[in-house]
Amino acid sequence: MKAVAWLAAACWLCFSVGAMAGEPLVFQDPTGDDSGPGTYKYPTAAEYKAGSFDMTKVEIADKGDKVEIAVTMKVRIEDPWDSKKWSPPGQGFSLQFIQVYVDKDHKAGAGHKDGLPGLNIRFAEDSRWEKAVLIGPQPVSRTKMEVKMKAKDVAGDVIVPKAVSVKGKTLTVVVPKDELGGFDRTWGWQVVVQSNEGYPDGNDLLTRDVNEIEGDHRFGGGSDWDCDPQVLDILAGAGKGKDDEKKAQFEALKYTCAGSDMSKAKLAELPMLYGK
């Protein structure tokens, strides 16, 4: 009996220590779904290696007065355009541009419905976002300038971290809690994978176009009108990395075009994944 009581106490202690240590919130994502709604193709230039935009895991960890967000891809993060030699210097990678959207209240009608310029996405009515964290290779000053110019209505809710850590297949940023407005494991999260574009079209916020036909530096399999989601990969389903989550992603990223008449187009509507 004493042994059973001791074991129960030990298990309780292990649980308590784990909780105090702040177990990270982890979302898994299946491989092979880096095709947006299921039809997108990579650009033809050699720099865009297979798997470069295939997200496999997202970890969000409470670090006291900060929150750490780590996004892992299928293949090693590379810097084919030598970002450290840009002026000002970039972050040490070139291809990926990750946007992390956060729903803090799960209330219908609260928050921002549209994604940032250049994505052509919206969020479900009860999953609108209050904060967005940008993880990209551009210098912080360039990214902040783009946000101020192209997303001024929501700029106060967009966070550009001071630095991005690049290690193997993973990009990591640290966000002060006072910028995020705290941290709660039950918040909703959506992670959108795009490609960094140093010369974006029009009002696009550093995003690379998805066209009908792929080119050297353009994704293909979409539309030449501004109705298709400019998104390669997202979190979907239960966030466990199961194969059925591919279908959930393809469904979420479905869209309808109507030529130049955007009033008749139906943009993709993304869900949030909520922690426990």
Beta strands, then each sheet from edge to edge (+ up, - down):
strand 1: 25-28
strand 2: 55-62
strand 3: 66-73
strand 4: 96-103
strand 5: 121-123
strand 6: 131-135
strand 7: 158-159
strand 8: 165-167
strand 9: 170-176
strand 10: 188-195
strand 11: 268-270
strand 12: 273-274
sheet 1: 1+ 2- 3+ 9- 8+
sheet 2: 7+ 6+ 4- 10+ 12-
sheet 3: 5+ 11+
end
